[in-house]
């Protein structure tokens, strides 16, 4: 029973009044981090494997900077498991290198190469 004041009104408990049931927040498992795929990839690796023709080829295109800071489109291609051939083409800027990379990748995909996804 709560104490009563001399004028017979109940005395409020310290702390401000009526207690409400506490609201507990549900504990959620943390969400896994989202994987952001690049809109303009700087490295593309393509493969073409046709066992009936004994063909196992790859083609890699990459945008790199050379020793002097210029932008270069580096290409490597050859048979999977063997040494490769290489070619470095200088580009005016990073944007033109991205355009060249996209054009080369599109041409290779038209010739039957498929994207090799990193495991």
C-alpha positions, 0 to 999 in steps of 0.5 A: 500500500502506498503512503498517504499524505495528511490530506489523504492523497496518495504520495507519488513514488520518486521518479515521476509517476506510473511505471510502464512495462519496459519495451525490449528491443529484439536482438537481430543477427548482424547482416552480412556485408553487401558485396559491391561489384564495380561498375567499371572494372579495371581487370577483366579475365575471360576464358574459352574452353572447348574440349572437343577442339582441345582448346583452353584459352584465356584473355586478361585485360587490365588498366595499369599505370606505368613507371612514369604515371601514364595510363596503360591498357595491358593485355595478356593472352594464351593457353591456360597453364602456359606462358602468355603473350603480352601487349601494352597500349598507352591511353590518353587518360583513364576514361579512354582506357575504360572505353578500350577495355569495354570494347575489347571485352565485348569483342572477346565475348562475341568470339565465345569467351566467358567471364571467369569469376573469382572464387 
